């Protein structure tokens, strides 16, 4: 099943690689992945949709939380959340269909971002499933090219972010101390 | 207060602050500035003969001391050669820090000489890794690396440092604190779950402690012992947990799993409660997971939340350090005693009785021969000399399993083997690290004739450093464990497993300036081992054993652990 994960991670070199590497290493299929900076430029927000068996969902979150650059990994699949995606469709259409295409786009809340004699470029945002329907509908009017952004999600209930406090150096010697005790 | 110094000097300064007294490495072009400052420093650098062995030696050091082991390699091939050791440390949760050189930052990405994407390559091989391109970040990162390696569930951390960082000059200011806001370590355990665990343990009729490497990593053996003695629960310890409870302890049953004992596997299969402490329900222990410990409720204590429920869903999950949690369970049991009914007491007596019967019914096979040295005989003799006190390192394969079955470990951190990754060529370099850390200890490095031939270069390291390691080659002329599988599961078609050429041990050791000997008669065994141990320097003892012996019991891959094959199905013909 599809699992939507929201990650808050430090914007550090290699952080993206750690996340994608972990997913492929553990055999989880990535459906989509989006990432951008947050209000705090030192952090990034990532929305990942993975295809995993339901009993593995917790394991994915736990493995994500083990990454040192990840501040918080949240499973949004069951909690109240809004999931949205952007799709850009370029459609070549005949003169006769132009009006019908515009009507359909309107139904899906689409916006024409380019228009030419050949056809249109249309953007639509919405629920990923709705977008799939939109793409199907457009496909029935002519040849289309599609770019999807991948899902973006936000939780509707804020989850408290627990950050770890600084520790003094030489903390690594903890084991040594306990050994000598 | 800050001092102007080079990056190389800063690195050394940080290592000294972390208490590093010994490291294992191999220099090269981009690490030259570091080796230049190391020249006049008190940190001892052991020059290995191959970088993979630097990582294995650092592991050996870490495994016997509990301190962070340090290894070092140059860019490109030096770094790529480290990777097996890094994964090995990852699989067994061993704290090591690997330092690698990288080409100058301006050349990164240009396919420069000896350039490799070490940062990318080692991402899945490490708990965390760093690429340092700015001098001012170096001290902070080095201390972070040591902290991450040693804390929580330990593991390897790699720091890749560009040559310009080594060479640059900067103001060094000692780092006093580390801030990793996303690095979560859970040590204490959930109070409610601890109480539940304490109650379940007291109500259990057939409890079994299943203790693993986590107990050793956390130095929690005294706590484990107190718990076991309080509950009087029988205890099995995994391959990684051998020594967590002394082998001679009356509650110690033995090792479970694919080549575990009949009693341990039967106990797991019949227990009504598993108290799993610092273990990860590895496939080599559980066999077919669905049939593993089918009657048992499970209390699982581990510091890594991702291990809880990964393979077996526990009834009582406790995320925490066994060293902190086990005493809390003990305390909770003492504070809330559950009076044992007569029925329960009788049940527990019957449980112990049953386990003793299993032990007596099928102890480990220890065949002896008049004409040949049986591999089990070799291990029994090593055990006799060790008396549960020597450090024993091993590779992977038949010799490892026989050693684990038949050699006693009465303390933690004596048994050093490649458990999770199963790396051949681990034992000898690990012994280098172990002996460097514990010059006072008798160290046996047991290897097969296959793994030993991967380690021969390190005879140079052993000789140069005068390390009195006793290398015991269990030589059956085959890649024994692979051969065993071919015999049992591939119609004895022995494809590419015969090692028909092995160097003359006396000449080989002699070429490196120490003593060596080959024996193949059972009556030579005891005296040859004693000669090896009494030799003040290193010793290479090549022991030719029965070629076709198989390790039993054996749970065939995918089988349930109570479906063990206890001995050979029929006499195996020597081809």
Interface residues (C-beta under 8 A of the other chain):
Chain A: X9 X10 X13 X14 X17 X18 X21 X25 X58 X59 X62 X63 X65 X66 X67 X68 X69 X70 X71 X72 X162 X163 X164 X165 X166 X167 X168 X169 X170 X171 X172 X173 X174 X175 X176 X178 X179
Chain B: X17 X18 X19 X65 X66 X67 X68 X95 X119 X120 X123 X124 X127 X128 X129 X131 X143 X146 X147 X148 X149 X150 X151 X154 X175 X176 X177 X178 X179 X180 X181 X182 X183 X184 X185 X218 X219 X304 X305 X306 X309 X310 X323
